[in-house]
């Protein structure tokens, strides 16, 4: 017997779109091999089915004299979302070497080019083994993990895809973390100027989807250095440039953690990013629980963003921040902050009962010129309502 699957356009199906092209059953998206025993059920490969689309599956039989029956009546269904929560919780792209060091003359003599030394590393952050058999790279590079030397990634394990295994081993030696290569017949390679990189389940359900760049908030790498995911404990959004740093070693550390990771050594964003790098050391920068904007490493009640906005020291408990001063008997709010700060919103809020707060836009009456340390003092006039309470919300732009 044999099974057959085709996608169709059903005008009565939920989510129908009249946009062309229409799908017709004559074009199969998958057919099974000939099955020599009767099989009343079949498992359809995940990579041929897209959630939300309409499919028809049919079967036909082969008799003893080699003649095929007609296809059976169809069983029609709408493909649902796969349960990939374990992959979403645990599987990350942890290192990307998209701009390797130039191939040497000796390497070129062996037939290698610079792009052959690329690699991508995956990491399992969970406490259980994960099955990669239906996982694929579908954007940036093309690779199906069903073709890998192993389809299981153990807890805490790092696995590597090399663009060219022979080239990789000529630089790094034999590495048991390497499970496949993506440059083969399809010629996949990473774009040195940045591109979208998508790790998918089946036909395209996103597990990780990011767009790295050489600039635009992403670290501008020297050739030979890799992008490295820096927060593998709290797992901040891997699609954000701020979640990535630069390898501490030229060539990166395929298959191993990089303890020397540097966070954006030449930041293009300035402001808070510059402040982080001036205050924290390399190990602290690699831990968002210490250096992230919502962390409070000295436990004084002031988050790092507030320490930055009001010139505090996040590593030393202290009392600082806005002050209420009286000028000619009128209450004013005095804020000392970084000079011409433009990446933080300061929103003054007012309440009469500490439960209901409303935004308040006070009049700025004075800005003291910057001191030698690049600070300025800004003074706002408050209203004279009795029993009023005030607070300031700070938001990183």
Backbone torsions as a table, in degrees:
resi	resn	phi	psi	omega
1	UNK	NA	171.4	-177.9
2	UNK	-151.3	145.1	177.4
3	UNK	-110.7	153.2	-177.7
4	UNK	-143.3	138.9	179.6
5	UNK	-128.7	136.5	177.6
6	UNK	-140.1	145.2	173.6
7	UNK	-88.8	142.1	179.3
8	UNK	-131.7	160.8	170.0
9	UNK	-97.5	117.3	-178.7
10	UNK	-115.3	112.3	-176.0
11	UNK	-66.8	-15.5	-179.0
12	UNK	-97.5	-4.8	-176.0
13	UNK	-79.2	148.6	176.1
14	UNK	-61.3	134.2	179.3
15	UNK	85.0	8.9	179.6
16	UNK	-57.1	135.7	176.2
17	UNK	-123.0	131.7	-179.8
18	UNK	-77.2	-2.0	-178.1
19	UNK	-64.8	133.4	176.8
20	UNK	-72.3	164.3	0.0
21	UNK	-87.1	149.6	173.3
22	UNK	-75.3	153.6	179.6
23	UNK	-104.7	134.8	-178.1
24	UNK	-123.2	148.9	-172.0
25	UNK	-68.1	-17.6	-179.5
26	UNK	-62.8	-23.9	-178.9
27	UNK	-98.2	101.1	-179.0
28	UNK	-73.6	142.2	172.8
29	UNK	-96.3	-14.5	178.3
30	UNK	-164.4	141.8	170.3
31	UNK	-134.4	138.9	178.3
32	UNK	-74.6	164.6	167.8
33	UNK	-69.0	168.4	175.4
34	UNK	-68.2	127.4	-178.0
35	UNK	-104.9	125.2	-172.0
36	UNK	-83.8	-12.8	175.7
37	UNK	-120.3	149.6	180.0
38	UNK	-61.1	127.5	-178.0
39	UNK	-129.2	104.1	-175.0
40	UNK	-74.9	-14.1	178.6
41	UNK	-130.6	152.9	-179.8
42	UNK	-142.1	142.9	174.2
43	UNK	-97.4	121.5	-178.0
44	UNK	-88.5	132.6	179.8
45	UNK	-56.9	134.3	-176.2
46	UNK	-61.8	-30.0	-173.8
47	UNK	-73.5	-8.3	-179.5
48	UNK	-100.5	-3.3	-174.2
49	UNK	-119.6	132.6	178.2
50	UNK	-111.3	129.5	-179.1
51	UNK	-55.3	140.6	176.8
52	UNK	87.5	-6.6	-179.5
53	UNK	-98.9	159.0	-173.9
54	UNK	-98.3	134.8	-177.9
55	UNK	-133.8	155.2	170.9
56	UNK	-125.3	134.1	177.9
57	UNK	-117.6	138.0	178.8
58	UNK	-135.7	162.3	175.4
59	UNK	-133.5	157.9	172.3
60	UNK	-143.2	161.2	-172.8
61	UNK	-115.9	151.1	176.4
62	UNK	-112.1	122.9	-176.7
63	UNK	-85.6	-177.3	-173.0
64	UNK	-67.3	-20.8	-178.7
65	UNK	-101.5	11.5	173.9
66	UNK	85.7	18.9	179.2
67	UNK	-104.2	135.3	-178.9
68	UNK	-86.3	143.8	172.2
69	UNK	-78.3	172.9	169.2
70	UNK	-69.2	160.1	174.6
71	UNK	-66.3	144.3	-179.4
72	UNK	-66.9	170.0	169.4
73	UNK	-60.9	149.9	-175.0
74	UNK	-80.7	149.9	165.2
75	UNK	-105.7	116.1	-175.2
76	UNK	-101.7	141.7	-179.6
77	UNK	-154.0	158.8	172.0
78	UNK	-103.9	124.3	-176.7
79	UNK	-66.7	131.0	178.8
80	UNK	-91.6	175.5	177.3
81	UNK	-75.1	134.1	177.5
82	UNK	-73.3	154.9	175.7
83	UNK	-86.5	97.2	-177.8
84	UNK	-118.1	23.0	-177.1
85	UNK	-55.8	-40.6	177.1
86	UNK	-58.5	-37.1	178.2
87	UNK	-70.6	-39.4	178.7
88	UNK	-64.6	-36.7	-177.8
89	UNK	-77.5	-30.7	-168.5
90	UNK	-119.1	-23.9	-171.9
91	UNK	-97.3	124.1	179.0
92	UNK	-132.3	153.8	165.5
93	UNK	-81.6	119.8	-170.7
94	UNK	-109.6	-16.9	178.2
95	UNK	-156.1	140.0	-179.3
96	UNK	-134.7	115.4	172.5
97	UNK	-105.5	95.3	-176.5
98	UNK	-99.5	-14.0	-179.6
99	UNK	-131.0	76.3	-178.0
100	UNK	-64.7	162.4	172.7
101	UNK	-61.0	147.6	-176.5
102	UNK	-55.5	141.3	175.4
103	UNK	-63.4	135.5	178.9
104	UNK	-77.3	169.6	177.5
105	UNK	-59.8	-39.8	179.6
106	UNK	-64.4	-40.8	179.3
107	UNK	-67.6	-38.8	177.4
108	UNK	-65.6	-33.5	178.0
109	UNK	-65.6	-25.1	176.7
110	UNK	-84.1	-0.5	177.7
111	UNK	95.2	7.6	-179.5
112	UNK	-91.0	150.2	171.2
113	UNK	-117.1	167.5	-174.3
114	UNK	-55.9	-43.6	-176.7
115	UNK	-62.3	-20.7	-179.3
116	UNK	-64.0	-16.3	-175.6
117	UNK	-95.5	8.6	174.8
118	UNK	-65.2	157.5	168.6
119	UNK	-157.8	160.4	173.5
120	UNK	-130.1	135.9	-178.6
121	UNK	-114.6	139.3	173.2
122	UNK	-111.5	151.3	-179.6
123	UNK	-135.5	137.0	174.6
124	UNK	-97.7	108.7	-179.1
125	UNK	-86.3	-7.7	-173.6
126	UNK	-86.6	178.9	179.8
127	UNK	-101.0	8.1	178.2
128	UNK	-128.7	154.4	176.9
129	UNK	-67.6	145.9	-179.6
130	UNK	-117.2	140.7	-179.3
131	UNK	-92.1	122.1	-177.8
132	UNK	-101.0	6.7	-170.9
133	UNK	-63.3	-25.0	177.6
134	UNK	-109.5	18.6	-179.3
135	UNK	-99.1	141.9	-177.8
136	UNK	-147.2	150.5	163.1
137	UNK	-86.7	123.5	-176.4
138	UNK	-117.0	-9.7	175.4
139	UNK	-134.4	145.0	-179.5
140	UNK	86.2	-64.5	171.2
141	UNK	-128.3	160.6	178.2
142	UNK	-113.5	120.8	176.8
143	UNK	-158.5	135.7	178.9
144	UNK	-110.7	117.9	-175.4
145	UNK	-70.1	-7.9	172.6
146	UNK	-66.1	-17.4	179.0
147	UNK	-94.1	-1.9	-177.0
148	UNK	-74.3	162.7	179.9
149	UNK	-70.8	-18.9	171.6
150	UNK	-144.6	145.8	177.4
151	UNK	-110.2	9.0	180.0
152	UNK	-117.2	130.2	173.7
153	UNK	-114.7	119.6	-174.7
154	UNK	-77.4	162.5	177.8
155	UNK	-55.1	129.7	178.9
156	UNK	75.8	-1.0	-176.5
157	UNK	-81.9	148.1	174.3
158	UNK	-114.5	131.5	176.9
159	UNK	-121.6	148.5	-172.2
160	UNK	-123.7	135.4	166.8
161	UNK	-105.0	123.2	176.5
162	UNK	-100.2	150.1	175.0
163	UNK	-70.0	-38.1	179.6
164	UNK	-141.9	110.5	-174.1
165	UNK	-62.9	-41.0	-179.6
166	UNK	-62.1	-43.0	178.0
167	UNK	-64.8	-44.4	179.6
168	UNK	-56.8	-48.1	-176.9
169	UNK	-68.8	-25.6	178.0
170	UNK	-68.7	-23.5	178.1
171	UNK	-99.3	-40.5	-171.5
172	UNK	-104.7	-8.5	-172.4
173	UNK	80.0	176.9	179.9
174	UNK	-67.7	130.1	-175.1
175	UNK	-129.5	116.0	-176.4
176	UNK	-69.2	-11.4	178.4
177	UNK	-76.2	-17.3	-177.8
178	UNK	-77.3	122.7	-175.9
179	UNK	-117.5	-1.4	-179.9
180	UNK	175.6	172.5	177.2
181	UNK	-130.8	145.0	-174.9
182	UNK	-108.7	-0.2	-176.2
183	UNK	-91.5	-13.9	-175.4
184	UNK	-35.3	-125.5	-173.6
185	UNK	-67.2	-28.8	-176.3
186	UNK	-85.1	-8.4	174.9
187	UNK	67.0	21.5	-178.8
188	UNK	-59.9	142.2	172.6
189	UNK	-153.0	156.3	177.8
190	UNK	-83.5	144.9	-178.1
191	UNK	-86.5	123.0	-179.1
192	UNK	-65.0	-18.9	-179.8
193	UNK	-92.9	0.9	-179.7
194	UNK	101.6	149.7	178.9
195	UNK	-170.5	174.4	176.9
196	UNK	-80.8	135.1	178.2
197	UNK	-126.6	117.8	-174.2
198	UNK	-124.8	125.7	174.0
199	UNK	-103.5	122.6	-169.2
200	UNK	-124.6	159.0	167.7
201	UNK	-102.6	131.5	177.6
202	UNK	63.6	-131.3	-173.3
203	UNK	-83.1	1.0	177.4
204	UNK	147.8	14.3	175.9
205	UNK	-73.7	119.8	-169.8
206	UNK	-69.4	131.0	166.9
207	UNK	-99.6	-51.1	171.9
208	UNK	-135.3	135.7	-178.1
209	UNK	-142.7	109.4	-177.7
210	UNK	-137.7	160.7	175.7
211	UNK	-126.1	97.8	178.2
212	UNK	-78.3	159.8	-176.5
213	UNK	-147.7	155.8	173.5
214	UNK	-97.4	77.7	-172.5
215	UNK	122.6	-163.2	178.8
216	UNK	54.5	45.0	-179.7
217	UNK	93.5	-21.3	175.4
218	UNK	-84.7	151.5	178.9
219	UNK	-61.1	136.5	174.6
220	UNK	-87.3	106.8	-170.8
221	UNK	-84.2	141.4	163.9
222	UNK	-75.4	150.9	-179.7
223	UNK	-59.1	135.0	178.5
224	UNK	103.9	-15.9	-179.0
225	UNK	-101.2	146.9	-174.8
226	UNK	-107.6	160.7	167.6
227	UNK	-82.8	134.8	-176.7
228	UNK	-130.4	128.6	176.8
229	UNK	-66.6	123.4	-169.8
230	UNK	-95.9	-25.3	-177.1
231	UNK	-113.4	85.0	-177.9
232	UNK	-96.3	10.0	176.9
233	UNK	-104.2	-57.7	179.9
234	UNK	-84.1	-14.7	178.2
235	UNK	49.7	67.0	169.0
236	UNK	-63.8	165.7	-171.1
237	UNK	-56.7	112.2	-178.0
238	UNK	-67.0	-10.7	178.0
239	UNK	-80.6	-10.5	-178.0
240	UNK	-91.3	141.7	178.5
241	UNK	-59.6	-33.0	-177.3
242	UNK	-67.9	-12.7	178.4
243	UNK	-85.5	-2.6	-173.9
244	UNK	-121.3	145.5	174.3
245	UNK	-124.9	-167.4	-178.1
246	UNK	-114.4	137.4	-179.9
247	UNK	-57.3	145.3	178.9
248	UNK	-76.2	-15.3	-178.0
249	UNK	-123.4	142.8	171.3
250	UNK	-63.5	134.2	-176.8
251	UNK	94.8	-11.7	179.9
252	UNK	71.1	-167.1	-178.6
253	UNK	-135.0	68.1	-177.1
254	UNK	-61.1	126.2	178.3
255	UNK	86.0	2.7	-178.4
256	UNK	-143.6	157.6	175.9
257	UNK	-70.5	151.0	179.1
258	UNK	-110.5	98.3	-178.7
259	UNK	-74.7	-13.1	-178.1
260	UNK	-98.7	18.5	-175.8
261	UNK	-57.9	137.3	177.4
262	UNK	-110.8	132.1	-178.0
263	UNK	-90.2	111.2	174.4
264	UNK	41.5	74.2	-173.7
265	UNK	-65.1	-23.4	177.6
266	UNK	-126.6	72.5	-171.7
267	UNK	-63.3	138.7	176.9
268	UNK	-98.8	-10.4	-176.0
269	UNK	-86.2	-23.9	-179.3
270	UNK	63.0	-161.6	173.9
271	UNK	56.5	-124.8	-175.0
272	UNK	-58.4	-38.6	179.8
273	UNK	-62.8	-42.3	176.7
274	UNK	-61.8	-44.7	-178.8
275	UNK	-60.0	-44.1	177.7
276	UNK	-55.2	-46.6	-175.1
277	UNK	-72.0	-23.9	176.9
278	UNK	-79.4	-25.9	-173.0
279	UNK	-96.7	-41.0	-172.0
280	UNK	-103.5	151.7	176.0
281	UNK	-85.2	179.4	-173.5
282	UNK	-60.8	-44.0	-179.5
283	UNK	-64.8	-39.0	179.5
284	UNK	-68.4	-37.5	178.0
285	UNK	-63.6	-30.6	-178.6
286	UNK	-78.2	-4.9	-178.4
287	UNK	-119.5	105.2	-179.0
288	UNK	-63.7	-20.5	176.4
289	UNK	-70.4	-13.3	176.5
290	UNK	-108.3	-47.2	-171.2
291	UNK	-105.4	-5.0	-179.0
292	UNK	-67.1	161.1	-175.4
293	UNK	-63.1	-25.7	-177.8
294	UNK	-102.7	8.6	178.2
295	UNK	-84.4	157.5	177.1
296	UNK	-135.6	74.5	-171.6
297	UNK	-63.5	-28.2	-179.8
298	UNK	-95.9	1.1	174.1
299	UNK	54.9	40.5	177.3
300	UNK	-100.7	8.1	178.7
301	UNK	89.5	-3.5	178.9
302	UNK	-107.6	118.9	176.9
303	UNK	-69.9	159.5	-178.2
304	UNK	-56.1	-39.6	178.8
305	UNK	-60.7	-40.2	178.9
306	UNK	-70.8	-37.1	176.1
307	UNK	-59.8	-42.6	178.5
308	UNK	-65.7	-45.4	-174.4
309	UNK	-69.3	-26.5	-176.3
310	UNK	-121.4	22.0	171.3
311	UNK	62.5	41.0	175.3
312	UNK	-92.8	175.9	175.8
313	UNK	-112.0	112.3	-174.5
314	UNK	-70.4	-10.3	-177.6
315	UNK	-105.6	0.4	180.0
316	UNK	-133.3	116.2	178.4
317	UNK	-59.6	132.1	-177.9
318	UNK	-160.8	165.1	175.6
319	UNK	-102.7	124.7	-179.7
320	UNK	-159.0	-171.4	175.8
321	UNK	110.7	-168.4	-177.4
322	UNK	-61.3	150.0	177.8
323	UNK	-129.6	145.4	171.9
324	UNK	-93.6	125.0	178.0
325	UNK	-124.7	155.8	-179.4
326	UNK	-113.6	123.7	177.4
327	UNK	-117.3	117.7	-177.1
328	UNK	53.9	37.4	176.2
329	UNK	79.5	2.8	-178.9
330	UNK	-107.6	134.4	-178.8
331	UNK	-71.3	134.5	176.3
332	UNK	-132.4	152.4	176.5
333	UNK	-105.7	126.6	-178.8
334	UNK	-112.0	124.8	-178.6
335	UNK	-122.0	125.5	170.7
336	UNK	-100.1	125.4	-172.9
337	UNK	-146.1	168.8	176.3
338	UNK	-60.8	146.5	-178.1
339	UNK	-60.4	129.1	174.3
340	UNK	50.6	39.6	179.1
341	UNK	-61.4	131.8	-176.3
342	UNK	-130.5	8.2	179.8
343	UNK	-114.2	12.9	176.7
344	UNK	-130.4	133.9	171.2
345	UNK	-94.0	127.3	173.8
346	UNK	-104.4	117.2	179.9
347	UNK	-118.9	113.7	177.4
348	UNK	-81.1	133.3	180.0
349	UNK	-125.1	149.5	-173.7
350	UNK	-126.9	143.4	178.0
351	UNK	-146.3	151.9	174.5
352	UNK	-107.5	-5.5	-176.6
353	UNK	-139.0	1.8	-179.6
354	UNK	69.9	4.7	176.9
355	UNK	-109.3	-44.3	-178.5
356	UNK	-107.4	123.0	-176.9
357	UNK	-118.3	144.3	177.1
358	UNK	-133.3	149.2	178.4
359	UNK	-65.4	144.6	179.1
360	UNK	-133.7	130.5	-178.2
361	UNK	-109.9	89.5	-177.1
362	UNK	-75.9	161.5	178.0
363	UNK	-84.4	126.9	175.5
364	UNK	-78.7	125.6	-176.0
365	UNK	-112.9	-11.9	-178.4
366	UNK	-160.9	142.2	170.4
367	UNK	-130.7	114.0	179.3
368	UNK	-76.7	132.7	179.8
369	UNK	-53.0	153.1	-176.9
370	UNK	-61.1	144.4	174.3
371	UNK	-87.8	-174.1	-176.0
372	UNK	-67.5	-17.5	-178.9
373	UNK	-96.0	7.8	178.0
374	UNK	78.1	34.0	178.3
375	UNK	-111.1	155.8	173.1
376	UNK	-136.7	152.6	178.3
377	UNK	-112.1	124.2	-178.9
378	UNK	-113.9	132.0	-177.0
379	UNK	-119.1	130.2	178.8
380	UNK	-119.1	144.5	176.2
381	UNK	-88.8	130.0	177.4
382	UNK	-95.3	159.1	175.7
383	UNK	-77.4	166.6	-173.0
384	UNK	-101.6	23.1	-179.8
385	UNK	-64.7	131.6	178.6
386	UNK	-69.4	152.5	176.0
387	UNK	58.9	34.1	176.8
388	UNK	-97.5	144.0	177.0
389	UNK	-116.8	152.5	-175.4
390	UNK	-133.6	148.3	171.3
391	UNK	-150.7	161.5	179.2
392	UNK	-121.9	126.1	172.8
393	UNK	-95.8	131.3	175.8
394	UNK	-113.9	132.8	-178.9
395	UNK	-129.6	130.1	176.9
396	UNK	-79.1	124.5	-178.5
397	UNK	-71.0	NA	NA
